[in-house]
Amino acid sequence: MTPDGKGEANLGQNYDPEARRDTPLALKLKARIQRDGPITVAEYMAACLTDPEHGYYVHRPAIGAAGDFITAPEISQVFGEVIGLSAAVVWQQMRCPAEFRVVELGPGRGTLIADALRASRIVPGFREAVRVVLVETSETLTRVQQLALAGAGVPVRWVAAAGDVRADLPTIVIGNEFIDALPVAQFELGVDGWCERCIGLDAGGRIIFAAPHPLPGGTLPWNAIYPGAKPGMIVERRRQFIADAFAGSERFAAVFLDYGHPQSLAGDTLQAVRNHHYEHPLTSPGEADLSTQVDFAAVAREAKSVGLSTDGPVTQAEFLGSLGIMERASRLMAKNPAKAGAIEMGVARLMSPNGMGSRFKAIGLRSPQLPPLPGFPVVDK
Ligand code: SAH
């Protein structure tokens, strides 16, 4: 079965940490390393996912039964529908601005946003006011999204990077399985301080994790975040992705769903999924999906550092449950008895306590002027 999200491929029988394939990107990276020396893990991840010639997301369909993993919106239409309805509630909490933006980061096949827009038709005024912006790096997926939204009947625009979104309108951001694809830097604590983990070549020219580069000064302010850090410990840090531009906005809200953990944990979580199986992250550069677990505490710290309030994180099951996914699914089943079994199975997969329901978490970010976002408990942090 296609894995539920990137976090759930079955560990293949043939997982081989020594396997290296000479993919076109592997050859390109080897030439680069021979010329310029080792590259950082963040540079490796960025090349594997978004190299303009050979990046994983640049030419591949990636998501769905024909891809390497399947995501929540592809499992059940109810996922996008309840998120669309919750966006309409936030728009109302923003006092129904006549023009506002819904931005989706990494929209995949465009299924979530298409379902969200369809469901929100019942909210008077929402569709007239909404301007959709899709942030997508992949040309292949952009074309799929254009088809998915062809009949949406609202203005849609595409941009290549989150930094291209302006803060001149009230804005609601949605990102499902987006943050995990943003490159992380890995740092390792050596006897003399923190070093950045790098990727180089061994004597035989194979791509390997190389001796880490010492950081100037040797220290980073993480001793407070990871008390008791010992030599050999690896920590991951993602580049800031929430635009500073939104810091001062009075009407900004964002919801991110992803697999990860609520506290900052040490450890190397870089993983590769190809053909529905895990493989070593250095095996197939550009031909496997690379991702890392999301550190939700770090996302919250970043949001707070730009003056935003945060809600959650809560598990995906709690979030979807409190948005009323069960009620919505029951109504859909009553209307489509022939599809009731499939609808029930899809929702069970999203809510599963041993699967996506608990491994995936949701976090909300918002201007402090707004009330807690729908789907999150009302505890102001
Ligand atoms: N949200 C979708 C797809 C998740 S896969 C779903 O739930 O089905 C990750 C998505 O992010 C893909 O659309 C990929 O092309 C896009 N992406 C990955 N890195 C990106 C980047 N740096 N900038 C913009 N989009 C990116």
Residues whose N, C-alpha, C, O or C-beta is under 5 A from the ligand:
A	BS01	SAH	Y57 I63 T71 P73 L105 G106 P107 G108 R109 V135 E136 T137 S138 L141 A160 N176 E177 F178 A181
